[in-house]
Amino acid sequence: MKKIDVVMTLLMALVLGGLFWLRGNLDTLVKEAIMTHASAMTQAKVSVGAVDIRSEDGTGIIRDMQVSNPAGFKTAYALKVKEVELTVDMTTLPRDVVRIRTIAIKAPDVIYEKGATLTNFDVLHQNILTAAGVADQDHGGKTSSKRLTVERLTVRNATVQVSAPFMAGKTLAVALPDITLRDLGKAKGGLTPEEMGQEVAQAFKQKLSTAVSFDKLLAQSGAQMLDKANKAIKGLFRP
């Protein structure tokens, strides 16, 4: 019995010590997880300035997050945001499904660039889809043990700059409607990080493709060039 008491005491000490370590290092763990896993999923560098999560109530802020462009694009980045506010249900951290109550992406700075055939967000989305497929293969076709649900995700007051090869390095500001997604992963009993990234990337891509028509921009650009050419030609025949 004494041996059992010693083992139980040691076990409790390890558990409490682990919880204390987690409380003290949660910010670092989340920051490293975002940069490592998000970069791997998107095949583009993802950086984070700082993470501050209160273990008492699960409220937190992710500061200075930037998603670079995948290879082949010329603009500086795909997305940059000063603050992402979130609320995590801390009681679910040890469980298989972690519940995130809210994610609020505030005033992101987005660059939507058209490449030779695809946009930067098309490629990011494809990379995430590939990562999700690889993750399934690594688990032998079984779903990952750690999954996520998000009750409410919002993107507000986004600033979007549009760029394309025919724009000769110039960008055009376009308004992006706000995005609200609810109960992500709820119907499936949670989503893997790759699947969650896929859902969010798809929502971004749909809003961007609805707000921006590169065909119309190309037509407008062609019309402007034609107008300038006509004016130049007419100028040659002025008396």
Secondary structure, 3 states (H helix, E strand, C coil): CHHHHHHHHHHHHHHHHHHHHHHHHHHHHHHHHHHHHHHHHHCCCEEEEEEEECCCCCEEEEEEEEECCCCCCCCCCCEEEEEEEEEECHHHCCCCEEEEEEEEEECCEEEEEECCCCEHHHHHHHHHHHHHHHHHHHCCCCCCCCEEEEEEEEEECCEEEEECHHHCCCCEEEECCCEEEEEECCCCCCECHHHHHHHHHHHHHHHHHHHCCHHHHHHHHHHHHHHHHHHHHHHHCCC
